[in-house]
Amino acid sequence: MTAAGWAALFAALLVAMNLLSQAVAFWRLRRPFARSALLDAMPAVTIVRPVRGIEAFSRETAISGLTLDYPHYSTIFCVADAGDPIIPLIEELIASYGADKVRLIVGDVAVSANPKLNNCVRGWEAAETEWVILADSNVLMPKDYIQRKLAAWRPDSGLVCSMPEGSQPQNFGAEVECAFLNAFQARWQYFGEALGLGFAQGKSMLWNKPFLDARGGIAALGAEIAEDAAATKLVREAGKHVHLVDQPFEQPLGERRIRDAVQRQFRWARLRRVTFLPFFAVEILSAPLLPAALAAFADAAFDWPIWLGPLAVLAIWYAGDTALSAGVGWFVNWRTPFAMLVRDLAFPAVWAYAFVGGEVSWRGNAMKIRTDGANELNDAAPALSGGNRSAEKTL
């Protein structure tokens, strides 16, 4: 077979692999959710939510976690800084929903270079239930949030988690972020789980507290710069698996700049490159750049229009992504294929940067993510400046 023939064959195989992942994710996400009719018999759960600053949907996401259709749960909001502007909102929610249902703990514990993990430590220690959910502040929780988390737990589970589903975009930049979060990242994570390679996502994690406490507690998640990478390795070392919920939970986006959406991808790519290099190295095969380039090479060799092969690759790729998104209820509109194109033009640079760049931006702080594990925020980052800070306020 000629070089052009091999190029065409490899391009076809990559397109077929992509279609397979889309089909597997569609089947997994359409699987019916088994609801329990015996809510009163279900275990008590504590939700620990680290919060920082006011975001576009702070009120909506916070309230969503206080109005769940679950009888036995409470929420602990954790804030690192006593001067954080989110505190008045949390105090308002405590007054509205009751101190027995909502608590606020102020003050972090520097167990790692990860400010979010540090912010969760006191909440984890204060949780008295066997089941604890660590949920980011921007997760929009559906009424059956806890039931869906518990329903995904299996006898061989060590962790149940959910990646974010990008929703409510209000400009094209946010639609690009939806293209990254949904049909790309969420889809490949469900495909990986189907192959027995479930990876944790720090956005929303259900833990059995005795299980994690027996393995070093929440501080053990500081073994890696990303708590989800540490969680994945901890669970696998225990002979357990990471499982995903039936459908990702929403992260409302509002307005986003394309630059900011891509910057987040830089950070996450660098984290994946540092923590799971063998898997990250082949991520470039999950984007259409390589098959499109191979198709163009084959076109030139066969004297066909050079744009014909790449156009066919992208048309099949985006038709599958769009059908998957529409079929499982993810955001989609007429601009979605263009958002996917921007995503796929940016992704090769994101992937390459992860091998050469060490500094990324984390919530306004410059952060060095190093391959030797000595990761650190810059000196201006407040989350680590005070070391082990005592709780200034508990409500």
N, C-alpha and C positions, 0 to 999 in steps of 0.2 A: 504494500500500500504506500502511496506517495505521502509526502509531508502534508500536503493539502487534505488528503483523505483522512489522515490521522487527526488533523486539526478539526475537521468537520465532525468526526466521530466523538472526539473528546468534548467538543462544544455541545453535541447532542446529549451526551451522558450527563453533563452538568445541568442542562435544561431539564432532563428527565429526573435527576435527583431533586431539583427544586420543585418540580410538579409533585413528586412523591411526598416531600415534606409538607407542601400545602394540603395535600389530600389527607395525610395523617393528622395534621393539626385540625383540619375541618372535622374529621371523624371524632377526634378527642374532644373538641369543644362543643360538638353537638350531642355528646353522650348525655343521657338524661341524669339529672341530679336526684339522688334518693333522699327525700325529705323525711325527717323523723317526726312522728305525730306525738311523741312523748317528750315535749320540751322540759317539763318539770323534772324528768328523770335525768336530764343531761347535766354534765358537771359545771361547776362554777368556773368562770373565766375572768382573768384580769387583762385589760388592754393597757399597755404602756405606750404612750405616744410622746416622743421627743418633739418639742416645738421650738421654733426660733423665728422671731420677726413676724410681721404681718404680710401674708401673701394674698393673691387675688381672691382665693376661695377659702381663706382661713376659717371664716365663720361657718360656711356651708360644710366643710369637711369635718370640723370639730363637732358640730351638732349632729352630723350623720352618725357619729359613733356613740351618741348619747340617746338615740331614739331607736335602738335596735329591738327587734321582736325576739328577745331572749330574756328569760326570767332571772338568771343568776350571773350577773356580770357587773364589773365596775371599771372605771377608767382612771388612770393616773397620768396626768400631763407632767412632763419633765422639762424644765427650763434651766439652762446653764447659768444665765446672767440675771441678777435681781432687777436690773434696769431694762429688761427686754420689753418692747412695746406690746408683745402678745399677752402679757400678764393680766392687764385689765379685762381682756376678753375672757380669759379662763376664769377669773374671779366672778365675772358676770354669769358664766355658765354654771359655776358652783352654786351661786345664789338661786338660779332658776331650777336646776335639776337636783340639788341636794348634796350635802357633803358626804352622804353615805354612798353616793353613786359616782361622784367626781372628786378627785384630789389633785392638788398642785404641789409638786416638790421642786424647789429651786436650789440649784447647786449641783455641779457635776463632780465626777471622780476620774482623774486622768489615768486610766488603765491602758491607754493606747494613743496612737497619733490620729485616731478616728474620732472627731468631735461628736458625731451622732452617737456612737457607742458609749463614749464617756457620759453623755447626757442621759443615757438609759439606765446607768448602773444603780442609782438610788431607787428608781422606780421598780427595777427588777427585785432588788432586795426587799422592798416594801410589799411586794405581791405575796399574798398568803395562799393563793389557790394553786392547784396542781397544774393547771393549764394557763399559760401566759402568751399573749399575742404582742409582739413588737411591731407597731404599725407607724409608718411615717405620717407626718402631719398633713400631707397632701393627698392621702387616700380617701376617696369618697366611698363610704361604707354603705352597701345596700342593707335593707332591713334584715335579711337572713345571713348577714356577714359571718357571724360566729357558726351558725349551722353548717354553712358551706365549708368553712375551715375544718370543722370537726368531721364532716362527712368524707373529706379527702384523706383522713388519717387511716392507715392500714396497719395490720400487725407488724409489718416490717418497716414502718415509717420511723424516721428519726426527726423529721421536720416536715411541715406542710407550709408552703409559701405561695405567694402570688406576685407575678410581675405586674407593672402598671399597664393599664389600658388607657392610652391617650384619648381624651374626650373633650368636648366643648372647645375646640380651637376657634379663635376669633380673628385669625389672620393667616396668611400663607405660611409664615414661619412656624406657627403652631401646627399647621397641617403637615409640614415636613417632619416635625417631631412625632406626630402620629404615625407617619410612614416608618420612622425608625422603631418606635415602641411596639407597634401592633403587628403588621404583616411581616416584619423582619425579626425583631428580637423575640417577641412572644411566640411567634410561629416556630422559630428554631428551638426555643426552649421546650415547647410541647413535643416537638419531634425528638429532641434529645431524651426527654422523659420516656417516650415510647420505646426508645432503644435501651432503656435502663441507665441512662446517664443524666439523671435529674440534677440540676444545679440550683442552689439556693438563690433567692432574690431578697435583698434586705428590705424591700418596700413593705412587705407584710408577711411576718413569720409567726407560725404557731408552734410553740415549744411545750413539751412536757417538762415542767420545771425540775422535777427530781432527776430526769435524764440528763439535762444540761448541768445541773448543780453537781452531779456525780463526776462530771468531766471538767471541772474547773469553774463552773458558773458562767455568768455573762462575760467575765474577764477573759475567758478562753477564746472568745470571738475577737479578741485583740491580737491573736497570733498572726493575723494577716492585716494589711492595711484596710482591706474591705471586709466587713463583718460577714457578708454573704459567702465570700471565698473561704473564710475560716470555718463558717458553719458547714459548708459542703464537705470540707476535708474532715471535720470532726465527726460528722454523721457517717461518712464512708468508713472512717477508721473504726467506728463502733459496729460495723457490719450492717448498718441500716441504709435506708434510701431517702432521698428528698422527693417528695411528691407535690404536685401542683393542684390548685383548686380547679373546679369545673370550668370556671371562666374568670379571666383576670378582673381585678377590681379597678374602678375608674380612677384616673388622675386627671381632673379638669385642668386644662392648660391655659385658657384665656388667650392673651397675646404673647407671642414669642418672636424674637428676632432669629433669623436663620443662623446668624453667627453664634448666638447663645445655644441654640439647639445642637449645632455642630461641636461647640466647645464642650458640652456635656458628653458627647460621644468620644471626644479626645480623652477625657478623664476616665470614662468607663473602659475604653479600649486599653489604656495604659494599665489600669487595674487588672484586666483580664490577661494582658500580656505578662505581667509580673507574677500573677498567681496561678495561671493555668496555661503556660506557654505552649505545650503540644496541641491543645485544643485551639488556642488563639491563632497559631500559625496557619491553620487550614481555614480560618474564617473567610479568607479572601475568596475561597471557592463558593461561598454562600451568596456572593453578589454577582451581578450579570456582566461585570467588566471583562473578565477573562473569556467566558464563552462568546461574548460579542466580538472581542478582538480576534479570537480564533476563527469565528465565522467570517470576519472581514478578510483574514488571510486566505481562507479557502475560496472566497469570492474572487479575489485577485488571481489566484492560481487557476481557477476554472474559467476565467474571463467573464465573470458575471459582474453586475454592478456592485461596487464595493460596499454600498449601503444596504444591500438586500439582506444579507445574513444577520448583521447587527439589528436591523429593524425587526426581523422575524424573532430573534432571541428576546428583544425587549417586549414585543407585542405579546408573546406567550407568557413571559415572566410577569408582566403587569396585569394581564388578564387573570392569571391565577391569583395574584395578590389581591386584586380588586374583588374577585369572586369570593375568596376566603373572607375578606373583611365584611362584605355585604351579607354573606351567609351566616356569620356568627354575630352580627350586630355591631361591628366596629365602625368607627367613623369612616365615611366615604362620600365624596361628591365628585363633580366633574373635573376638579383640579387634582384629584388624588393621583392619577398617573404622572402628572407633572411634579408633584411632591415626591413621588417615588424616584423619579429621574434625578431630582436634586439630591436626594438621599444617596443614590447609587453613584453619582458623580463625586460626592464628598467622601464616601466610605473608603475607597482605596487610599486617599490621603490620610484619613483617620487611622487606618490599619498600619500604614507605613510609619506614621508619626509615633505610634506606640512603641516602635523598636528603637527610635532614636531620641525621642523627647522624654524628659524626666519631670518637667514642671508643668502642672496643670492648675486650673482655677477651681477652688471648692468654696462655693457660697461667698465669693469675693476675696478669699484668701489664696495666696499662691502656695502651692503644695508640691514638694518634691517626692515623687514616687520612685523609689530606687529598687534595683534588682537584688540588692544585698539585704533587703528588709529594713534598712535604717531610714524609714520614711518619716518626714517631719513637715509640720506646717511652718510658715514663716514666723518671724518674731512678733509680727503684728497680730497674729491670730489669738483672739481672746480665750478660745476654748481650752488651751493648754497653759496659759500664762500663770495660772494660779496653782498649778499642781493639783493636789487633792483638796478641793474646796468643800467646806462644810455647807450643809443645807441652810441657807439664810431664812427660808420661809417654807413652812409646810401648812397647807390648808386642807 
